Amino acid sequence: METFSQPKLRLEKVSLYTSLQGNQQGYPILQDISFEVFEGDRLAIVGPSGAGKTYLLRLLNRLSEPTSGKIYLENQEYSQIPVLQLRTRITLVPQESKLLGMTVKEALAYPLVLRGLPKQTIQQRISNWVEQLHIPNDWLGRTEVQLSGGQRQLVAIARALIIQPSILLLDEPTSALDAGTASRVIAAITQLAQSHQTTILMVNRQLDIDEMFCTRLLHLQQGRLLANQKASDVDWLKLKQSLLQAEAQAAEEWI
């Protein structure tokens, strides 16, 4: 895959601590995280529970602010970019998404309406992604309470794909989906990355999906970056064993 001299995202010694009273630093969530992400990269972010994976995505969408260190978007420091402007370029799909009282069709269209796109373009994008993700037409008139957890997750992913952001952040996007739907979602996300040079960072526990999807892998543990590797250099069996061991150790600490 061709990469570019200027990274899309760059993190320099980023740390995040829980806040305590006054100016004291609390418990470390992320510590000295540094890496670069280039246009079109598909990063899988893995690690045991409590590794800091979701917090990393929150930092990249400015739902949280780093305690120290700097984050850059195309060489512009995050703190210099208005939050709303940044979020038009970087879209986060959390594990739990809401439709805010809208029908599915209204929720899919809403971000594009805010961007002022023509109605025909909005309809074309909705039709395209609804078809690719095999979303039944009768879902379009449903509200949030009429959808299961997996259905809401699929709609949230469709909404993000319809936006066609420059950078897409996904937090366990297939956790509530069956195997067939998960495969279609990953195929659609990969297609978006390839056709629009969309940069994607995905937190996902399913290593078989990560291996199929990613061009690079970030391995976090206890808030630190253990590895930043090309997918072709990853020993996936060894990684699986390492994650299982780390999860078992974490479980023992809670007993």
DRENLO-643631 format. One line per 10 residues: number of its first residue (from 1); for each residue x, y, z of N, C-alpha, C. Coordinates in pm, whole numbers, plus 50000, padded with zeros to 5 digits. Atoms other than C-alpha are relative to their C-alpha. Layout:
N
NUM> X,Y,Z,X,Y,Z,X,Y,Z | ...
This chain:
255
1> 50084,49881,50000,50000,50000,50000,50087,50124,50000 | 49926,49875,50006,50128,50344,49911,49972,50084,50124 | 50018,49909,49888,50185,50575,50204,50055,50137,49962 | 49965,49863,50030,50251,50947,50216,50096,50051,50106 | 49898,49950,49910,50532,51147,50373,49941,50067,50123 | 50065,49933,49888,50293,51344,50592,49896,49910,50063 | 50100,50087,49936,50103,51136,50847,49866,50069,50013 | 50135,49948,49979,49729,51178,50876,49981,50036,50147 | 50003,49978,49856,49751,51147,51254,50139,49975,50056 | 49872,50023,49932,50052,51175,51481,49981,50024,50148
11> 50004,49987,49854,50070,51116,51855,50142,50002,50053 | 49867,49985,49943,50374,51229,52052,49993,49994,50152 | 49992,50019,49854,50418,51092,52406,49871,50041,50070 | 50132,49967,49945,50047,51113,52482,49973,49915,50124 | 50040,50068,49877,49943,51026,52837,49865,50052,50046 | 50131,49964,49946,49603,51027,53002,49989,49941,50139 | 50016,50043,49863,49543,51011,53375,49857,50033,50046 | 50126,49963,49937,49224,51000,53577,50022,50126,50080 | 49987,49873,49930,49154,51335,53738,49970,49984,50148 | 50023,49992,49857,49177,51398,54112,49976,50145,50037
21> 50022,49863,49958,49102,51706,54317,50128,50082,49984 | 49886,49913,50021,49324,52002,54247,50070,49968,49870 | 49921,50024,50120,49605,51958,53996,50072,49866,50004 | 49932,50128,49987,49710,51611,54107,49959,49906,49887 | 50030,50103,50098,49736,51335,53851,49948,49876,50072 | 50055,50119,49942,49533,51025,53916,50064,49875,49944 | 49952,50130,50049,49563,50670,53787,50032,50010,49851 | 49965,49993,50142,49743,50631,53451,49912,49909,49915 | 50082,50076,50094,49511,50520,53169,50081,49970,49874 | 49909,50015,50113,49753,50575,52879,50130,50070,50035
31> 49870,49945,49963,50125,50640,52910,50095,50004,49881 | 49895,49979,50101,50369,50786,52656,49970,49927,49868 | 50040,50064,50126,50179,50671,52346,50047,50084,49882 | 49952,49932,50120,50353,50764,52021,49984,49908,49880 | 50006,50073,50127,50268,50648,51669,49948,50094,49892 | 50049,49925,50114,50181,50775,51322,49901,49916,49921 | 50100,50067,50083,49885,50690,51101,49997,50072,49865 | 49997,49940,50132,49895,50747,50725,49867,49979,49927 | 50125,50007,50075,49615,50801,50477,49978,49860,49944 | 50033,50133,50051,49440,50475,50392,50040,49886,50090
41> 49966,50105,49904,49585,50286,50689,49873,49940,50060 | 50107,50067,49926,49356,50030,50852,50065,49938,50123 | 49935,50043,49877,49470,49990,51212,49903,49921,50087 | 50071,50074,49897,49346,49722,51447,50069,50029,50133 | 49946,49971,49868,49390,49817,51813,49955,49888,50094 | 50033,50115,49917,49407,49516,52044,50065,50017,50138 | 49946,50000,49864,49476,49455,52411,49896,49945,50094 | 50094,50054,49902,49319,49303,52721,49910,50110,50056 | 50087,49903,49935,49041,49471,52918,50082,50093,50088 | 49927,49903,49920,49163,49791,53079,50129,50048,49939
51> 49875,49961,50064,49444,49842,52830,50000,50146,49957 | 50008,49860,50042,49316,50187,52731,49955,50019,49857 | 50034,49996,50142,49185,50106,52383,49889,50102,49971 | 50111,49908,50022,48854,50293,52407,50041,50143,50032 | 49954,49865,49966,49020,50590,52576,50086,50059,49889 | 49921,49952,50112,49261,50613,52285,49910,50057,49890 | 50096,49950,50099,48968,50649,52044,49936,50130,50047 | 50061,49879,49945,48810,50908,52274,50093,50120,49987 | 49903,49892,50018,49128,51115,52263,50003,50047,49854 | 49991,49965,50142,49132,51102,51883,49875,50073,49952
61> 50123,49929,50034,48772,51231,51872,49976,50120,50093 | 50005,49891,49901,48836,51485,52154,49880,49989,50093 | 50092,50021,49890,48582,51332,52388,50075,50003,50133 | 49910,49983,49887,48878,51330,52625,50120,50080,49953 | 49881,49922,50032,49184,51553,52640,50121,49936,50068 | 49882,50062,49939,49536,51421,52700,50051,50080,50120 | 49938,49934,49885,49701,51496,53034,50133,50061,49958 | 49873,49948,50052,50031,51541,52851,50022,49942,49861 | 49974,50042,50136,50174,51499,52504,49913,50076,49900 | 50070,49927,50104,50039,51621,52171,49948,49905,49892
71> 50060,50073,50112,49813,51492,51893,49989,50097,49883 | 50006,49915,50119,49832,51626,51538,49911,49935,49894 | 50076,50040,50117,49590,51603,51247,50062,50072,49882 | 49931,49943,50116,49789,51657,50928,50087,50119,50042 | 49903,49902,49949,50054,51852,51123,49937,50119,50071 | 50064,49894,49923,49796,52078,51291,49967,49944,50137 | 50022,50050,49866,49786,52039,51667,49851,50001,50033 | 50142,50016,49969,49450,51918,51796,49942,50122,50072 | 50053,49889,49919,49414,52203,52045,49973,50124,49916 | 50020,49885,50088,49422,52449,51752,49883,49981,49904
81> 50111,50029,50090,49130,52284,51570,49870,50004,50078 | 50129,50002,49931,48773,52369,51677,49942,49859,50003 | 50047,50138,49982,48609,52053,51811,49902,49958,49891 | 50100,50037,50100,48312,52059,51572,50063,49984,49862 | 49931,50013,50128,48542,52114,51275,50077,49869,49993 | 49924,50125,49997,48761,51822,51382,49908,49880,49981 | 50091,50115,50007,48459,51593,51419,49929,49987,49866 | 50050,50018,50136,48346,51663,51062,50097,49916,49918 | 49897,50076,50071,48669,51492,50956,50028,49865,50066 | 49973,50122,49925,48693,51226,51227,49870,49955,50064
91> 50127,50052,49949,48387,51011,51303,50026,49880,50090 | 49989,50111,49905,48364,50783,51608,49868,49925,50007 | 50116,50087,49977,48124,50490,51626,50023,49926,50131 | 49980,50066,49871,48101,50393,51995,49926,49867,50004 | 50069,50130,49987,47980,50055,52119,49849,50019,50014 | 50142,49972,49981,47646,50206,52221,49964,50130,49928 | 50039,49882,50077,47485,50445,51971,49851,50026,50015 | 50139,49959,49986,47160,50639,51991,49950,50064,49871 | 50062,49936,50116,46917,50754,51722,49931,50131,50037 | 50052,49871,49952,46797,51048,51936,49855,50024,49958
101> 50142,49986,50029,46428,50981,51874,49964,49999,49853 | 50026,50000,50144,46465,50965,51496,49967,49860,49951 | 50009,50128,50068,46365,50688,51261,50138,49967,49944 | 49872,50040,50058,46649,50491,51106,50035,50086,49879 | 49973,49920,50120,46615,50678,50776,50037,50143,50036 | 49968,49864,49958,46615,51015,50950,50139,50007,50062 | 49868,50003,49936,46921,50918,51155,50111,49985,49898 | 49900,50017,50106,47108,50806,50843,50020,50130,49922 | 49994,49878,50082,47026,51129,50661,50052,50120,50077 | 49977,49879,49921,47079,51372,50948,50140,50059,49986
111> 49866,49940,50013,47462,51411,50931,50022,50065,49864 | 49982,49945,50134,47441,51475,50557,49916,50126,49981 | 50082,49878,50002,47159,51727,50602,50077,50114,50065 | 49921,49898,49932,47382,51915,50847,50114,50052,49912 | 49892,49960,50089,47655,51921,50582,49948,50071,49874 | 50059,49928,50112,47412,52072,50331,50005,49927,49867 | 49996,50076,50125,47428,51790,50075,49863,49999,49934 | 50128,50006,50071,47158,51778,49806,49922,49874,50036 | 50085,50113,49964,46862,51547,49873,50031,49876,49916 | 49972,50115,50087,46948,51329,49574,50128,49928,50043
121> 49874,50059,49954,47303,51275,49699,49978,49923,50130 | 50030,50066,49872,47174,51190,50047,49929,49868,49975 | 50075,50121,50028,46928,50937,49907,50088,49894,49935 | 49911,50095,50067,47194,50779,49685,50094,49933,50100 | 49908,50057,49901,47434,50734,49974,49927,49903,50093 | 50077,50088,49912,47166,50588,50200,49969,49869,49929 | 50035,50121,50077,47051,50345,49929,50122,49911,49980 | 49878,50076,50026,47410,50241,49854,50042,49919,50122 | 49950,50070,49882,47509,50156,50210,49896,49908,50061 | 50106,50091,49955,47173,50008,50307,50005,49870,49921
131> 49990,50120,50084,47213,49770,50014,50124,49919,50034 | 49876,50073,49975,47575,49684,50088,49999,49928,50135 | 50004,50060,49867,47504,49611,50454,49878,49911,50021 | 50119,50085,49996,47181,49422,50374,49904,50043,50110 | 50097,49948,49902,46970,49648,50596,49861,49995,49936 | 50135,50011,50060,46602,49561,50532,49932,50136,49992 | 50069,49872,50019,46389,49846,50399,49901,50030,50113 | 50100,49973,49895,46134,49796,50675,50064,50052,50130 | 49933,49938,49886,46397,49905,50929,49995,50152,49992 | 49981,49856,50019,46404,50256,50781,49896,50083,50073
141> 50104,49926,49929,46079,50355,50948,49997,49972,50149 | 49998,50034,49858,46169,50208,51287,50075,50103,50082 | 49927,49917,49904,46283,50401,51593,50090,49912,50084 | 49900,50072,49920,46551,50304,51842,49940,49888,50084 | 50059,50100,49911,46316,50117,52075,49949,49878,49923 | 50046,50112,50082,46207,49895,51785,50115,49920,49940 | 49882,50069,50051,46563,49776,51718,50071,49927,50113 | 49917,50072,49903,46774,49516,51896,50136,50069,50011 | 49867,49943,49984,47125,49596,52018,50085,49984,49874 | 49924,50024,50122,47280,49437,51710,49950,50085,49884
151> 50056,49917,50107,47043,49623,51478,50042,50145,50017 | 49956,49862,49976,47128,49956,51642,50148,50016,49964 | 49858,49994,50033,47497,49877,51605,50020,50007,49849 | 49987,50000,50145,47455,49806,51234,49957,50135,49942 | 50045,49868,50046,47261,50131,51183,50106,50106,50029 | 49895,49904,49965,47533,50326,51364,50119,49990,49904 | 49891,50020,50096,47797,50175,51135,49961,50056,49864 | 50048,49947,50127,47586,50257,50829,50004,50152,49999 | 50000,49853,49990,47549,50617,50947,50142,50055,49983 | 49862,49955,50012,47927,50649,50978,50053,49983,49858
161> 49954,50025,50136,47992,50495,50636,49938,50099,49902 | 50070,49904,50087,47735,50726,50475,50069,50136,50004 | 49930,49872,49987,47926,51028,50608,50127,50003,49915 | 49874,50011,50072,48243,50904,50433,50106,50094,50060 | 49904,49911,49934,48475,51068,50689,50142,49976,49951 | 49858,50016,50032,48844,51122,50638,50063,49894,50089 | 49950,50098,49903,48915,50917,50952,49881,49940,50073 | 50111,50071,49936,48681,50655,51097,50054,49923,50119 | 49962,50068,49876,48713,50534,51457,49888,49905,50039 | 50101,50102,49972,48533,50211,51545,50034,49928,50130
171> 49979,50066,49871,48493,50072,51897,49916,49873,50005 | 50067,50131,50000,48407,49700,51886,49877,50001,49907 | 50115,49982,50090,48188,49748,51574,49921,49874,49971 | 50070,50124,50033,48097,49381,51536,49962,49919,50124 | 50019,50076,49876,48051,49283,51903,49859,49943,50015 | 50139,50046,49986,47670,49250,51877,49944,49942,49871 | 50046,50049,50130,47656,49118,51519,50028,49851,49984 | 49973,50140,50033,47625,48763,51393,50114,49994,49900 | 49879,50016,50081,47913,48621,51190,49982,50051,49858 | 50024,49957,50138,47756,48684,50849,49993,50150,49987
181> 50012,49855,50003,47664,49044,50924,50135,50065,50028 | 49867,49946,49968,48006,49107,51079,50091,49996,49878 | 49916,50012,50121,48176,48983,50761,49963,50105,49897 | 50044,49898,50096,47964,49216,50545,50045,50139,50045 | 49958,49870,49947,48043,49510,50773,50149,50022,49975 | 49856,49987,50019,48418,49446,50760,50033,50018,49852 | 49978,49984,50144,48402,49408,50381,49964,50141,49954 | 50043,49864,50037,48212,49739,50350,50099,50104,50050 | 49903,49906,49944,48456,49919,50578,50131,49997,49921 | 49877,50014,50079,48752,49782,50384,49983,50066,49864
191> 50026,49938,50129,48592,49894,50058,50007,50152,50010 | 49996,49856,49980,48545,50246,50197,50145,50048,50011 | 49859,49963,49984,48912,50258,50299,50072,50000,49867 | 49929,50013,50126,49026,50146,49956,49950,50098,49894 | 50055,49916,50106,48790,50352,49741,50011,50149,50030 | 49994,49858,49962,48807,50679,49938,50125,50034,50079 | 49878,49980,49919,49149,50640,50107,49965,50043,50143 | 50040,49972,49863,48965,50654,50438,50096,49931,50097 | 49913,50055,49896,49190,50602,50739,49912,49946,50112 | 50087,50065,49903,49039,50359,50990,50081,49944,50116
201> 49944,50059,49879,49129,50274,51349,49888,49925,50069 | 50106,50085,49947,48930,49985,51494,50047,49923,50122 | 49982,50084,49881,48922,49840,51844,49913,49876,49980 | 50076,50124,50023,48820,49475,51811,50072,49884,50068 | 49942,50116,49931,48874,49163,52024,50013,49878,49911 | 50003,50119,50085,48815,48921,51737,50120,50001,49905 | 49876,49995,50076,49163,48852,51600,49986,49947,49858 | 50018,50048,50136,49036,48660,51299,49951,50114,49910 | 50046,49883,50075,48856,48977,51187,50114,50101,49985 | 49888,49907,50007,49158,49193,51271,50100,49957,49893
211> 49903,50051,50097,49386,48972,51063,49951,50020,49858 | 50058,49981,50133,49148,48994,50766,49996,50147,49960 | 50030,49860,50026,49099,49369,50799,50123,50092,49994 | 49905,49892,49974,49409,49553,50914,50123,49997,49910 | 49868,49987,50062,49721,49681,50743,50108,50013,50106 | 49908,49988,49887,49881,49756,51080,49927,49970,50129 | 50058,50038,49872,49827,49650,51438,50069,50075,50113 | 49950,49941,49876,49866,49839,51766,49959,49910,50115 | 50026,50087,49885,49895,49628,52080,50022,50081,50127 | 49993,49926,49875,49816,49805,52408,49989,49903,50119
221> 50015,50075,49876,49861,49666,52756,50035,50091,50117 | 49982,49915,49882,49823,49848,53089,50036,50143,49961 | 49983,49861,50041,49808,50179,52905,50124,50031,49919 | 49877,49978,50078,50134,50132,52715,49991,49930,49865 | 49996,50057,50133,50200,50058,52350,50110,49895,49994 | 49902,50109,50005,50366,49716,52333,50055,49978,49860 | 49956,50029,50137,50379,49684,51955,49924,50087,49901 | 50057,49929,50114,50315,49880,51636,50059,49933,49876 | 49946,50088,50103,50350,49633,51349,49917,50001,49873 | 50073,50033,50122,50260,49574,50989,49927,49868,50023
231> 50079,50122,49982,49989,49307,50971,50079,49877,49955 | 49923,50113,50054,50225,49086,50768,50110,49954,50094 | 49894,50036,49905,50478,49089,51055,49947,49943,50130 | 50060,50044,49874,50233,48985,51327,49996,49848,50008 | 50019,50143,49972,50253,48635,51474,49865,49989,50070 | 50137,49993,49949,49877,48602,51518,49972,49896,50107 | 50018,50103,49898,49890,48276,51715,50064,50043,50132 | 49931,49953,49880,50144,48419,51959,49923,50116,50063 | 50077,49887,49949,49935,48737,51989,49877,49952,50074 | 50118,50054,49935,49624,48536,52071,50033,49943,50136
241> 49959,50060,49873,49807,48346,52342,50036,50109,50101 | 49962,49890,49913,49947,48670,52484,49878,50071,50057 | 50120,49931,49955,49603,48833,52500,49920,49914,50099 | 50070,50090,49908,49448,48526,52665,50069,50000,50136 | 49925,49999,49875,49724,48525,52926,49978,50131,50076 | 50020,49870,49936,49681,48899,52992,49859,50012,50058 | 50138,49998,49950,49303,48860,53029,49988,49916,50126 | 50004,50088,49882,49351,48572,53275,50066,50068,50119 | 49931,49931,49892,49597,48776,53477,49915,50114,50055 | 50087,49891,49958,49360,49073,53484,49882,49949,50084
251> 50112,50059,49925,49077,48847,53601,50042,49959,50140 | 49950,50041,49869,49292,48713,53886,50013,50120,50094 | 49981,49879,49918,49361,49068,54004,49869,50051,50058 | 50131,49955,49952,48986,49125,54045,49939,49905,50103 | 50056,50099,49906,48931,48813,54254,50039,50037,50144
